[in-house]
Amino acid sequence: MQDIRYAINRPISSQEFKEVLQLSGLGERRPIDDDECLEGMLKNSNLLVTAWRKEKLIGVARSITDFNYACYLSDLAVDQDYQKLGVGRMLMQQTQGELGKRCKILLFAAPDADAYYARIGFERNTNGWVLTKDKAVKR
């Protein structure tokens, strides 16, 4: 689609973010019922790439990065009406374009997205670990 525009660090509201999470299907895995959390997710990200059709937010790549070594792509969400049109790929290309030459993108994929990430060039890494808030670091 030729009328899709991309923006780097264009502010979005938590309501716009919530809506694109819901329309993408990613809302099932995100705290969309917690406005304070959504606002914090946006406020504390330091790289936000968005896709727009006219004035409607249709996609977002939200990252936390040092811009030189590592970029954690926390959310990649594209409205289902615009999936399979290259929007997600372009969001990631735009993200990568903002990063230094040695910076790698890291992400956790939804189970049904594994094939997508493999197809566009990501490599599986089995060295990741997660410590959830309800667990403490053991002594």
matplotlib code that plots the C-alpha trace (Angstrom):
import matplotlib.pyplot as plt

x = [0.0, 1.4, -0.4, 1.2, 3.6, 6.3, 7.5, 10.3, 9.5, 6.2, 4.3, 1.2, -1.4, -1.9, -5.3, -3.9, -1.3, -4.0, -6.1, -3.3, -2.4, -6.0, -6.4, -3.1, -4.0, -1.1, -3.5, -4.0, -0.4, -0.2, -1.8, -4.4, -6.6, -4.0, -3.7, -1.0, 1.2, 0.6, 1.5, 4.7, 5.5, 5.4, 7.1, 10.0, 10.7, 13.4, 12.7, 9.2, 8.6, 5.0, 3.0, 0.1, -2.7, -3.9, -4.3, -4.9, -2.1, -1.9, 1.4, 4.0, 7.5, 8.4, 11.9, 14.4, 17.9, 21.4, 21.6, 25.1, 25.0, 21.5, 17.9, 15.1, 12.1, 9.3, 6.3, 5.7, 2.0, 0.3, -3.5, -4.7, -6.3, -2.8, -0.9, 0.8, 1.5, 5.0, 4.2, 5.8, 8.9, 9.1, 8.7, 11.7, 13.7, 13.1, 14.0, 17.2, 18.0, 18.1, 20.7, 24.4, 26.3, 27.0, 23.6, 21.5, 17.7, 16.4, 12.8, 10.5, 8.1, 4.5, 4.3, 2.4, 5.0, 8.0, 7.8, 7.5, 10.7, 12.6, 11.4, 12.6, 16.1, 16.0, 17.9, 16.5, 18.5, 18.0, 20.1, 17.3, 16.0, 13.0, 12.6, 8.9, 8.0, 6.3, 9.7, 12.7, 16.3, 17.5, 20.4]
y = [0.0, 3.3, 5.5, 4.0, 6.4, 5.5, 7.7, 7.5, 8.5, 10.1, 10.3, 8.0, 7.9, 4.8, 4.5, 4.3, 1.8, -0.3, -0.2, -1.4, -4.2, -5.3, -5.1, -7.0, -9.9, -9.1, -7.7, -11.2, -11.1, -7.5, -5.7, -3.8, -3.4, -1.5, 2.1, 3.0, 0.1, 0.9, 4.6, 3.4, 1.1, 4.0, 6.6, 4.3, 3.1, 4.9, 3.8, 3.8, 3.2, 3.6, 3.0, 5.2, 5.1, 8.6, 9.5, 5.9, 4.0, 0.6, -0.7, -0.2, -1.5, -0.5, -1.0, -0.4, 0.1, 1.5, 2.0, 0.4, -3.2, -4.4, -3.5, -5.3, -5.2, -5.4, -5.1, -5.6, -5.1, -4.6, -4.3, -7.6, -5.6, -4.6, -7.8, -9.6, -6.3, -5.8, -3.4, -5.5, -6.0, -2.2, -1.4, -3.7, -2.3, 1.2, 0.1, -1.5, 1.7, 3.7, 1.4, 1.4, -1.0, -3.5, -3.4, -6.6, -6.9, -9.3, -10.3, -12.9, -14.2, -15.2, -19.0, -18.5, -16.0, -18.3, -19.0, -15.3, -14.3, -17.2, -16.3, -12.7, -13.5, -13.8, -16.7, -18.7, -18.2, -20.7, -18.8, -16.5, -16.4, -14.7, -13.7, -12.7, -10.1, -12.7, -14.5, -13.2, -13.7, -16.6, -16.2]
z = [0.0, -1.1, 1.4, 4.5, 6.2, 8.8, 11.7, 14.2, 17.8, 16.9, 20.1, 20.4, 23.2, 25.4, 23.8, 20.2, 21.5, 23.1, 20.0, 17.7, 20.2, 20.2, 16.4, 15.9, 18.2, 20.5, 23.0, 24.3, 25.6, 26.8, 29.8, 27.7, 30.8, 32.7, 31.3, 33.8, 32.6, 28.9, 29.5, 31.3, 28.4, 26.0, 28.2, 29.0, 25.5, 23.7, 20.1, 18.7, 15.0, 13.9, 10.7, 9.8, 7.2, 7.0, 10.7, 11.9, 13.7, 12.0, 13.3, 16.0, 16.8, 20.4, 21.6, 24.4, 23.2, 23.8, 20.0, 19.8, 21.0, 21.8, 21.0, 22.7, 20.4, 23.0, 20.7, 17.0, 16.4, 13.1, 12.7, 11.2, 8.3, 7.2, 7.9, 5.1, 3.3, 4.5, 7.3, 10.0, 7.9, 7.2, 10.9, 11.7, 8.8, 10.1, 13.6, 12.4, 10.4, 13.6, 15.2, 15.1, 12.9, 15.7, 17.3, 17.2, 17.7, 20.3, 20.8, 22.3, 19.6, 20.1, 19.4, 16.2, 14.9, 14.9, 11.2, 10.4, 12.2, 10.7, 7.2, 7.5, 8.8, 12.5, 14.1, 17.1, 20.3, 23.1, 25.7, 26.9, 30.5, 32.2, 35.8, 36.4, 39.0, 41.2, 41.7, 43.6, 42.7, 44.9, 47.2]

ax = plt.figure().add_subplot(projection="3d")
ax.plot(x, y, z, "-o")
ax.set_aspect("equal")
plt.show()
